[in-house]
Amino acid sequence: MQSSSKPFLEAIIIAVADTNHYLVGVVDSNNNFVGLRQGSGEVVGSIVEAKAYLRNNNIFSALLEMDSAFDEMCGQSKSSRYRQRILC
């Protein structure tokens, strides 16, 4: 059970098909994305770099979200995006 006095943050790696960039940060209980540090998320060039970045910040599991540019252009809902928990 989550405590309502503490904000819930979950690590996430966002990948967009056909690109070689990954966005790393956290999402809150309202699915708002923020960086691990103040400001925007970290952009890295591979899933290996993304996992290493999280491990260096003492985070050992994360959601991996896969999106496609087509879904973004057509306005697919967030519920249709693929998400999987991975170990870092």
N, CA, C and O atoms as a Tinker XYZ file with bonds, in Angstrom:
   352  protein
     1  N      0.835000   -1.177000    0.000000    73     2
     2  CA     0.000000    0.000000    0.000000    64     1     3
     3  C      0.880000    1.241000    0.000000    63     2     4     5
     4  O      1.822000    1.334000    0.787000    81     3
     5  N      0.585000    2.177000   -0.861000    73     3     6
     6  CA     1.346000    3.412000   -0.955000    64     5     7
     7  C      0.889000    4.414000    0.087000    63     6     8     9
     8  O     -0.301000    4.536000    0.379000    81     7
     9  N      1.846000    5.121000    0.636000    73     7    10
    10  CA     1.520000    6.186000    1.574000    64     9    11
    11  C      1.153000    7.433000    0.790000    63    10    12    13
    12  O      1.840000    7.790000   -0.167000    81    11
    13  N      0.085000    8.092000    1.183000    73    11    14
    14  CA    -0.343000    9.287000    0.459000    64    13    15
    15  C      0.534000   10.488000    0.765000    63    14    16    17
    16  O      0.451000   11.498000    0.066000    81    15
    17  N      1.383000   10.405000    1.807000    73    15    18
    18  CA     2.234000   11.536000    2.161000    64    17    19
    19  C      3.512000   11.588000    1.331000    63    18    20    21
    20  O      4.170000   12.627000    1.281000    81    19
    21  N      3.874000   10.481000    0.679000    73    19    22
    22  CA     5.081000   10.445000   -0.138000    64    21    23
    23  C      4.700000   10.382000   -1.611000    63    22    24    25
    24  O      3.815000    9.612000   -1.984000    81    23
    25  N      5.352000   11.177000   -2.455000    73    23    26
    26  CA     5.062000   11.076000   -3.886000    64    25    27
    27  C      5.593000    9.757000   -4.442000    63    26    28    29
    28  O      6.673000    9.307000   -4.060000    81    27
    29  N      4.841000    9.149000   -5.334000    73    27    30
    30  CA     5.236000    7.897000   -5.962000    64    29    31
    31  C      5.971000    8.214000   -7.257000    63    30    32    33
    32  O      5.406000    8.842000   -8.152000    81    31
    33  N      7.222000    7.786000   -7.364000    73    31    34
    34  CA     8.013000    7.983000   -8.575000    64    33    35
    35  C      8.523000    6.632000   -9.042000    63    34    36    37
    36  O      8.960000    5.810000   -8.237000    81    35
    37  N      8.466000    6.406000  -10.348000    73    35    38
    38  CA     8.929000    5.151000  -10.922000    64    37    39
    39  C      9.867000    5.448000  -12.086000    63    38    40    41
    40  O      9.547000    6.250000  -12.964000    81    39
    41  N     11.024000    4.796000  -12.087000    73    39    42
    42  CA    12.000000    4.999000  -13.158000    64    41    43
    43  C     11.429000    4.501000  -14.479000    63    42    44    45
    44  O     10.702000    3.509000  -14.528000    81    43
    45  N     11.778000    5.218000  -15.559000    73    43    46
    46  CA    11.281000    4.841000  -16.885000    64    45    47
    47  C     12.334000    5.150000  -17.942000    63    46    48    49
    48  O     13.060000    6.140000  -17.851000    81    47
    49  N     12.401000    4.289000  -18.936000    73    47    50
    50  CA    13.214000    4.501000  -20.135000    64    49    51
    51  C     12.226000    4.551000  -21.290000    63    50    52    53
    52  O     11.468000    3.606000  -21.507000    81    51
    53  N     12.233000    5.651000  -22.028000    73    51    54
    54  CA    11.311000    5.804000  -23.155000    64    53    55
    55  C     12.101000    5.676000  -24.452000    63    54    56    57
    56  O     13.080000    6.389000  -24.673000    81    55
    57  N     11.662000    4.758000  -25.302000    73    55    58
    58  CA    12.297000    4.530000  -26.596000    64    57    59
    59  C     11.271000    4.774000  -27.691000    63    58    60    61
    60  O     10.115000    4.372000  -27.566000    81    59
    61  N     11.689000    5.427000  -28.756000    73    59    62
    62  CA    10.824000    5.645000  -29.911000    64    61    63
    63  C     11.404000    4.837000  -31.065000    63    62    64    65
    64  O     12.586000    4.959000  -31.385000    81    63
    65  N     10.572000    4.018000  -31.683000    73    63    66
    66  CA    11.019000    3.170000  -32.785000    64    65    67
    67  C     11.708000    3.997000  -33.865000    63    66    68    69
    68  O     11.345000    5.148000  -34.108000    81    67
    69  N     12.697000    3.403000  -34.504000    73    67    70
    70  CA    13.445000    4.010000  -35.611000    64    69    71
    71  C     14.329000    5.174000  -35.183000    63    70    72    73
    72  O     14.748000    5.962000  -36.030000    81    71
    73  N     14.621000    5.302000  -33.898000    73    71    74
    74  CA    15.593000    6.295000  -33.441000    64    73    75
    75  C     16.617000    5.587000  -32.571000    63    74    76    77
    76  O     16.383000    4.479000  -32.088000    81    75
    77  N     17.740000    6.234000  -32.383000    73    75    78
    78  CA    18.769000    5.638000  -31.534000    64    77    79
    79  C     18.965000    6.449000  -30.258000    63    78    80    81
    80  O     20.074000    6.526000  -29.729000    81    79
    81  N     17.894000    7.050000  -29.769000    73    79    82
    82  CA    17.944000    7.815000  -28.530000    64    81    83
    83  C     16.929000    7.265000  -27.537000    63    82    84    85
    84  O     15.845000    6.816000  -27.909000    81    83
    85  N     17.304000    7.312000  -26.281000    73    83    86
    86  CA    16.441000    6.858000  -25.197000    64    85    87
    87  C     16.350000    7.976000  -24.175000    63    86    88    89
    88  O     17.357000    8.603000  -23.847000    81    87
    89  N     15.154000    8.229000  -23.669000    73    87    90
    90  CA    14.928000    9.256000  -22.662000    64    89    91
    91  C     14.766000    8.554000  -21.315000    63    90    92    93
    92  O     13.937000    7.657000  -21.169000    81    91
    93  N     15.570000    8.973000  -20.329000    73    91    94
    94  CA    15.590000    8.319000  -19.023000    64    93    95
    95  C     15.146000    9.310000  -17.956000    63    94    96    97
    96  O     15.635000   10.439000  -17.908000    81    95
    97  N     14.233000    8.893000  -17.113000    73    95    98
    98  CA    13.765000    9.741000  -16.021000    64    97    99
    99  C     12.833000    8.962000  -15.121000    63    98   100   101
   100  O     12.989000    7.753000  -14.950000    81    99
   101  N     11.868000    9.650000  -14.549000    73    99   102
   102  CA    10.869000    9.020000  -13.686000    64   101   103
   103  C      9.487000    9.549000  -14.042000    63   102   104   105
   104  O      9.347000   10.651000  -14.572000    81   103
   105  N      8.473000    8.751000  -13.746000    73   103   106
   106  CA     7.088000    9.198000  -13.884000    64   105   107
   107  C      6.443000    9.165000  -12.506000    63   106   108   109
   108  O      6.758000    8.310000  -11.679000    81   107
   109  N      5.536000   10.108000  -12.272000    73   107   110
   110  CA     4.819000   10.141000  -11.000000    64   109   111
   111  C      3.498000    9.386000  -11.130000    63   110   112   113
   112  O      3.212000    8.799000  -12.173000    81   111
   113  N      2.712000    9.404000  -10.086000    73   111   114
   114  CA     1.452000    8.649000  -10.083000    64   113   115
   115  C      0.443000    9.171000  -11.102000    63   114   116   117
   116  O     -0.516000    8.474000  -11.433000    81   115
   117  N      0.650000   10.394000  -11.605000    73   115   118
   118  CA    -0.210000   10.956000  -12.653000    64   117   119
   119  C      0.391000   10.788000  -14.039000    63   118   120   121
   120  O     -0.101000   11.373000  -15.004000    81   119
   121  N      1.466000    9.984000  -14.145000    73   119   122
   122  CA     2.165000    9.706000  -15.394000    64   121   123
   123  C      2.867000   10.936000  -15.970000    63   122   124   125
   124  O      3.054000   11.027000  -17.183000    81   123
   125  N      3.256000   11.879000  -15.117000    73   123   126
   126  CA     4.043000   13.038000  -15.543000    64   125   127
   127  C      5.513000   12.657000  -15.539000    63   126   128   129
   128  O      6.011000   12.119000  -14.550000    81   127
   129  N      6.213000   12.929000  -16.634000    73   127   130
   130  CA     7.630000   12.593000  -16.760000    64   129   131
   131  C      8.495000   13.738000  -16.242000    63   130   132   133
   132  O      8.250000   14.904000  -16.552000    81   131
   133  N      9.511000   13.393000  -15.449000    73   131   134
   134  CA    10.521000   14.354000  -14.997000    64   133   135
   135  C     11.871000   13.650000  -14.982000    63   134   136   137
   136  O     11.943000   12.421000  -14.976000    81   135
   137  N     12.939000   14.442000  -14.975000    73   135   138
   138  CA    14.278000   13.876000  -14.899000    64   137   139
   139  C     14.607000   13.403000  -13.501000    63   138   140   141
   140  O     13.940000   13.777000  -12.536000    81   139
   141  N     15.647000   12.570000  -13.390000    73   139   142
   142  CA    16.092000   12.123000  -12.071000    64   141   143
   143  C     16.619000   13.292000  -11.260000    63   142   144   145
   144  O     16.403000   13.377000  -10.051000    81   143
   145  N     17.299000   14.175000  -11.930000    73   143   146
   146  CA    17.795000   15.387000  -11.292000    64   145   147
   147  C     16.871000   16.526000  -11.698000    63   146   148   149
   148  O     15.965000   16.331000  -12.508000    81   147
   149  N     17.085000   17.686000  -11.154000    73   147   150
   150  CA    16.251000   18.841000  -11.512000    64   149   151
   151  C     16.316000   19.077000  -13.018000    63   150   152   153
   152  O     17.394000   19.028000  -13.610000    81   151
   153  N     15.185000   19.328000  -13.627000    73   151   154
   154  CA    15.151000   19.610000  -15.058000    64   153   155
   155  C     14.625000   18.447000  -15.867000    63   154   156   157
   156  O     13.846000   17.629000  -15.379000    81   155
   157  N     15.065000   18.387000  -17.116000    73   155   158
   158  CA    14.548000   17.386000  -18.044000    64   157   159
   159  C     15.264000   16.051000  -17.879000    63   158   160   161
   160  O     16.244000   15.941000  -17.142000    81   159
   161  N     14.761000   15.051000  -18.572000    73   159   162
   162  CA    15.343000   13.719000  -18.519000    64   161   163
   163  C     16.676000   13.654000  -19.230000    63   162   164   165
   164  O     17.061000   14.573000  -19.953000    81   163
   165  N     17.367000   12.566000  -19.016000    73   163   166
   166  CA    18.668000   12.315000  -19.632000    64   165   167
   167  C     18.443000   11.618000  -20.973000    63   166   168   169
   168  O     17.669000   10.664000  -21.053000    81   167
   169  N     19.114000   12.086000  -22.020000    73   167   170
   170  CA    19.034000   11.450000  -23.335000    64   169   171
   171  C     20.319000   10.664000  -23.545000    63   170   172   173
   172  O     21.415000   11.214000  -23.437000    81   171
   173  N     20.184000    9.371000  -23.845000    73   171   174
   174  CA    21.338000    8.502000  -24.063000    64   173   175
   175  C     21.186000    7.793000  -25.402000    63   174   176   177
   176  O     20.110000    7.804000  -26.002000    81   175
   177  N     22.270000    7.175000  -25.866000    73   175   178
   178  CA    22.289000    6.590000  -27.197000    64   177   179
   179  C     21.974000    5.112000  -27.289000    63   178   180   181
   180  O     21.889000    4.577000  -28.394000    81   179
   181  N     21.797000    4.430000  -26.163000    73   179   182
   182  CA    21.484000    3.000000  -26.220000    64   181   183
   183  C     20.778000    2.563000  -24.944000    63   182   184   185
   184  O     20.804000    3.259000  -23.929000    81   183
   185  N     20.151000    1.405000  -25.016000    73   183   186
   186  CA    19.494000    0.853000  -23.834000    64   185   187
   187  C     20.531000    0.505000  -22.778000    63   186   188   189
   188  O     20.259000    0.619000  -21.583000    81   187
   189  N     21.720000    0.082000  -23.205000    73   187   190
   190  CA    22.803000   -0.233000  -22.266000    64   189   191
   191  C     23.205000    1.016000  -21.489000    63   190   192   193
   192  O     23.392000    0.956000  -20.274000    81   191
   193  N     23.340000    2.149000  -22.180000    73   191   194
   194  CA    23.665000    3.413000  -21.506000    64   193   195
   195  C     22.548000    3.829000  -20.549000    63   194   196   197
   196  O     22.818000    4.326000  -19.456000    81   195
   197  N     21.312000    3.629000  -20.954000    73   195   198
   198  CA    20.175000    3.996000  -20.103000    64   197   199
   199  C     20.190000    3.190000  -18.807000    63   198   200   201
   200  O     19.984000    3.742000  -17.726000    81   199
   201  N     20.434000    1.883000  -18.917000    73   199   202
   202  CA    20.487000    1.039000  -17.728000    64   201   203
   203  C     21.659000    1.425000  -16.833000    63   202   204   205
   204  O     21.520000    1.459000  -15.610000    81   203
   205  N     22.807000    1.716000  -17.429000    73   203   206
   206  CA    23.982000    2.125000  -16.649000    64   205   207
   207  C     23.712000    3.438000  -15.923000    63   206   208   209
   208  O     24.103000    3.597000  -14.767000    81   207
   209  N     23.047000    4.380000  -16.591000    73   207   210
   210  CA    22.707000    5.662000  -15.971000    64   209   211
   211  C     21.837000    5.437000  -14.736000    63   210   212   213
   212  O     22.064000    6.051000  -13.694000    81   211
   213  N     20.845000    4.562000  -14.852000    73   211   214
   214  CA    19.975000    4.271000  -13.714000    64   213   215
   215  C     20.744000    3.573000  -12.593000    63   214   216   217
   216  O     20.585000    3.923000  -11.424000    81   215
   217  N     21.583000    2.581000  -12.944000    73   215   218
   218  CA    22.381000    1.899000  -11.919000    64   217   219
   219  C     23.283000    2.876000  -11.180000    63   218   220   221
   220  O     23.446000    2.774000   -9.964000    81   219
   221  N     23.874000    3.829000  -11.912000    73   219   222
   222  CA    24.741000    4.834000  -11.287000    64   221   223
   223  C     23.966000    5.736000  -10.333000    63   222   224   225
   224  O     24.562000    6.408000   -9.492000    81   223
   225  N     22.648000    5.754000  -10.459000    73   223   226
   226  CA    21.784000    6.523000   -9.561000    64   225   227
   227  C     21.040000    5.605000   -8.583000    63   226   228   229
   228  O     20.003000    5.973000   -8.031000    81   227
   229  N     21.599000    4.395000   -8.382000    73   227   230
   230  CA    21.046000    3.413000   -7.433000    64   229   231
   231  C     19.606000    3.009000   -7.736000    63   230   232   233
   232  O     18.796000    2.819000   -6.829000    81   231
   233  N     19.302000    2.881000   -9.022000    73   231   234
   234  CA    17.993000    2.391000   -9.472000    64   233   235
   235  C     18.256000    1.112000  -10.252000    63   234   236   237
   236  O     19.049000    1.107000  -11.194000    81   235
   237  N     17.591000    0.027000   -9.863000    73   235   238
   238  CA    17.926000   -1.274000  -10.421000    64   237   239
   239  C     16.792000   -1.942000  -11.196000    63   238   240   241
   240  O     16.940000   -3.077000  -11.649000    81   239
   241  N     15.671000   -1.257000  -11.350000    73   239   242
   242  CA    14.613000   -1.717000  -12.253000    64   241   243
   243  C     13.884000   -0.485000  -12.766000    63   242   244   245
   244  O     13.865000    0.563000  -12.120000    81   243
   245  N     13.287000   -0.632000  -13.936000    73   243   246
   246  CA    12.601000    0.505000  -14.556000    64   245   247
   247  C     11.545000   -0.014000  -15.519000    63   246   248   249
   248  O     11.563000   -1.179000  -15.917000    81   247
   249  N     10.632000    0.864000  -15.883000    73   247   250
   250  CA     9.709000    0.566000  -16.967000    64   249   251
   251  C     10.410000    0.895000  -18.275000    63   250   252   253
   252  O     11.084000    1.920000  -18.378000    81   251
   253  N     10.260000    0.047000  -19.260000    73   251   254
   254  CA    10.722000    0.333000  -20.614000    64   253   255
   255  C      9.472000    0.582000  -21.437000    63   254   256   257
   256  O      8.640000   -0.310000  -21.598000    81   255
   257  N      9.338000    1.796000  -21.959000    73   255   258
   258  CA     8.170000    2.155000  -22.773000    64   257   259
   259  C      8.615000    2.300000  -24.217000    63   258   260   261
   260  O      9.537000    3.057000  -24.522000    81   259
   261  N      7.953000    1.570000  -25.099000    73   259   262
   262  CA     8.262000    1.618000  -26.523000    64   261   263
   263  C      7.131000    2.347000  -27.242000    63   262   264   265
   264  O      5.969000    1.946000  -27.167000    81   263
   265  N      7.483000    3.405000  -27.927000    73   263   266
   266  CA     6.526000    4.184000  -28.708000    64   265   267
   267  C      6.960000    4.158000  -30.168000    63   266   268   269
   268  O      8.102000    3.820000  -30.480000    81   267
   269  N      6.057000    4.510000  -31.043000    73   267   270
   270  CA     6.430000    4.659000  -32.451000    64   269   271
   271  C      6.047000    6.057000  -32.912000    63   270   272   273
   272  O      5.102000    6.657000  -32.400000    81   271
   273  N      6.779000    6.557000  -33.868000    73   271   274
   274  CA     6.479000    7.882000  -34.409000    64   273   275
   275  C      5.077000    7.888000  -35.019000    63   274   276   277
   276  O      4.378000    8.899000  -34.950000    81   275
   277  N      4.665000    6.780000  -35.609000    73   275   278
   278  CA     3.329000    6.671000  -36.194000    64   277   279
   279  C      2.260000    6.905000  -35.131000    63   278   280   281
   280  O      1.303000    7.646000  -35.352000    81   279
   281  N      2.435000    6.257000  -33.961000    73   279   282
   282  CA     1.470000    6.439000  -32.869000    64   281   283
   283  C      1.402000    7.888000  -32.436000    63   282   284   285
   284  O      0.320000    8.410000  -32.166000    81   283
   285  N      2.564000    8.547000  -32.367000    73   283   286
   286  CA     2.598000    9.955000  -31.968000    64   285   287
   287  C      1.848000   10.820000  -32.985000    63   286   288   289
   288  O      1.074000   11.698000  -32.603000    81   287
   289  N      2.077000   10.573000  -34.286000    73   287   290
   290  CA     1.439000   11.377000  -35.332000    64   289   291
   291  C     -0.067000   11.159000  -35.370000    63   290   292   293
   292  O     -0.830000   12.087000  -35.638000    81   291
   293  N     -0.493000    9.921000  -35.100000    73   291   294
   294  CA    -1.919000    9.594000  -35.185000    64   293   295
   295  C     -2.655000    9.816000  -33.876000    63   294   296   297
   296  O     -3.873000    9.648000  -33.810000    81   295
   297  N     -1.931000   10.191000  -32.841000    73   295   298
   298  CA    -2.575000   10.493000  -31.572000    64   297   299
   299  C     -3.073000    9.288000  -30.811000    63   298   300   301
   300  O     -4.106000    9.356000  -30.146000    81   299
   301  N     -2.343000    8.170000  -30.900000    73   299   302
   302  CA    -2.736000    6.985000  -30.141000    64   301   303
   303  C     -2.731000    7.305000  -28.653000    63   302   304   305
   304  O     -1.915000    8.096000  -28.181000    81   303
   305  N     -3.629000    6.696000  -27.935000    73   303   306
   306  CA    -3.689000    6.928000  -26.492000    64   305   307
   307  C     -2.499000    6.270000  -25.808000    63   306   308   309
   308  O     -1.912000    5.322000  -26.330000    81   307
   309  N     -2.155000    6.786000  -24.637000    73   307   310
   310  CA    -1.037000    6.233000  -23.883000    64   309   311
   311  C     -1.292000    4.782000  -23.496000    63   310   312   313
   312  O     -0.343000    4.024000  -23.296000    81   311
   313  N     -2.537000    4.390000  -23.390000    73   311   314
   314  CA    -2.842000    3.020000  -22.986000    64   313   315
   315  C     -2.436000    2.005000  -24.050000    63   314   316   317
   316  O     -2.315000    0.819000  -23.744000    81   315
   317  N     -2.222000    2.439000  -25.290000    73   315   318
   318  CA    -1.839000    1.508000  -26.349000    64   317   319
   319  C     -0.328000    1.350000  -26.467000    63   318   320   321
   320  O      0.143000    0.557000  -27.282000    81   319
   321  N      0.431000    2.080000  -25.680000    73   319   322
   322  CA     1.888000    1.973000  -25.728000    64   321   323
   323  C      2.341000    0.720000  -24.995000    63   322   324   325
   324  O      1.703000    0.265000  -24.045000    81   323
   325  N      3.460000    0.175000  -25.461000    73   323   326
   326  CA     4.008000   -1.039000  -24.865000    64   325   327
   327  C      4.894000   -0.673000  -23.684000    63   326   328   329
   328  O      5.781000    0.170000  -23.819000    81   327
   329  N      4.670000   -1.291000  -22.531000    73   327   330
   330  CA     5.507000   -1.089000  -21.348000    64   329   331
   331  C      5.863000   -2.441000  -20.748000    63   330   332   333
   332  O      5.041000   -3.355000  -20.683000    81   331
   333  N      7.121000   -2.538000  -20.309000    73   331   334
   334  CA     7.592000   -3.755000  -19.658000    64   333   335
   335  C      8.575000   -3.369000  -18.564000    63   334   336   337
   336  O      9.375000   -2.451000  -18.745000    81   335
   337  N      8.522000   -4.059000  -17.433000    73   335   338
   338  CA     9.493000   -3.829000  -16.368000    64   337   339
   339  C     10.773000   -4.569000  -16.721000    63   338   340   341
   340  O     10.738000   -5.745000  -17.084000    81   339
   341  N     11.911000   -3.875000  -16.615000    73   339   342
   342  CA    13.207000   -4.486000  -16.896000    64   341   343
   343  C     14.132000   -4.276000  -15.704000    63   342   344   345
   344  O     13.937000   -3.360000  -14.904000    81   343
   345  N     15.132000   -5.129000  -15.597000    73   343   346
   346  CA    16.167000   -4.975000  -14.583000    64   345   347
   347  C     17.315000   -4.179000  -15.171000    63   346   348   349
   348  O     17.665000   -4.338000  -16.340000    81   347
   349  N     17.887000   -3.331000  -14.358000    73   347   350
   350  CA    19.005000   -2.509000  -14.814000    64   349   351
   351  C     20.290000   -3.118000  -14.314000    63   350   352
   352  O     21.369000   -2.588000  -14.580000    81   351
